Amino acid sequence: MKRAVHGYMRAYAGTPDVEVRRDELRLRCWAERGGYALVRIWQEEQDGGIAVLNGLVEELKRSSGAAVVVPSLRHFGSTQVLREHLAAYLVDRADVDIYEVGDE
């Protein structure tokens, strides 16, 4: 049985559709290559918001054993401190591993 993974990314209103679709495809390809079952891609659409991240945390707490993949850690925030804080928050609250697709 494949291990479950959830995708998380930021897709603001001004983000070009082609860029959003590219990031979605990168998450899907990463999961497929790694033998994961991609459950859902969670998209944060509010600049500076974490409502979707909080929803992801709640879902992960209900379904233990899942991991999270992001296109890059930049999807956690615009600054290094914010990225580190939100990644730590996700790990602390949901006890998950976080993977980064990175540049391919």
C-alpha positions in Angstrom: 0.0 0.0 0.0 1.3 3.4 -0.9 1.9 6.0 1.8 -0.4 9.0 1.7 1.0 12.4 0.9 -0.8 15.8 0.8 0.4 18.6 -1.3 0.6 22.2 -0.1 1.2 25.3 -2.1 0.4 29.0 -2.4 -1.6 30.0 -5.4 -2.5 33.7 -5.0 -5.1 35.4 -7.2 -2.4 37.1 -9.3 -0.4 33.9 -9.9 -0.6 32.9 -13.6 -2.7 29.7 -14.2 0.2 28.1 -16.0 2.4 28.5 -12.9 -0.2 27.0 -10.6 -0.7 24.1 -13.0 3.0 23.6 -13.3 3.4 23.4 -9.5 0.4 21.0 -9.2 2.0 18.8 -11.9 5.4 18.8 -10.1 3.6 17.6 -6.9 1.8 14.8 -8.7 5.0 13.7 -10.5 7.0 13.7 -7.3 4.4 11.6 -5.6 4.2 9.1 -8.4 7.9 8.7 -8.7 8.3 8.3 -5.0 5.5 5.7 -4.7 3.2 7.9 -2.8 -0.6 8.3 -3.1 -1.3 12.0 -3.5 -4.5 12.5 -1.5 -5.1 16.2 -2.1 -3.3 19.4 -3.1 -4.1 22.2 -0.6 -3.9 25.7 -2.1 -3.4 28.7 0.1 -5.0 31.6 -1.9 -5.0 34.4 0.6 -1.7 36.4 0.7 -0.3 36.0 4.2 -3.0 33.6 5.2 -2.7 30.2 6.9 -6.4 29.1 6.9 -5.7 26.4 4.4 -2.6 25.3 6.3 -4.7 25.0 9.5 -7.2 22.9 7.6 -4.4 20.7 6.4 -3.2 20.3 10.0 -6.6 19.2 11.1 -6.9 16.7 8.3 -3.5 15.3 9.0 -4.4 14.9 12.7 -7.4 12.8 11.7 -5.5 10.7 9.2 -2.1 9.8 10.8 0.7 8.5 8.7 0.5 11.0 5.9 3.4 13.3 4.7 3.3 16.7 3.1 5.1 17.8 -0.1 5.6 21.4 -1.3 6.9 22.6 -4.6 9.6 24.5 -2.6 9.9 25.7 1.0 9.1 29.2 -0.4 5.5 28.1 -0.5 5.5 28.4 3.3 6.2 32.1 3.2 8.1 35.1 1.8 10.8 35.1 4.4 13.2 32.5 5.8 11.9 33.0 9.3 8.3 32.6 8.3 9.1 29.5 6.2 10.9 27.9 9.1 8.2 28.8 11.6 5.3 27.4 9.4 7.2 24.3 8.6 7.9 23.7 12.3 4.3 24.4 13.1 3.1 21.8 10.6 5.6 19.2 12.0 4.7 20.0 15.6 0.9 20.0 15.2 0.6 17.1 12.7 3.7 15.0 13.3 4.5 14.7 9.6 7.5 14.6 7.4 7.8 17.5 4.9 9.3 17.0 1.5 10.3 19.6 -1.1 10.1 18.9 -4.8 12.7 21.6 -5.4 14.2 22.5 -8.7 14.0 19.8 -11.3 
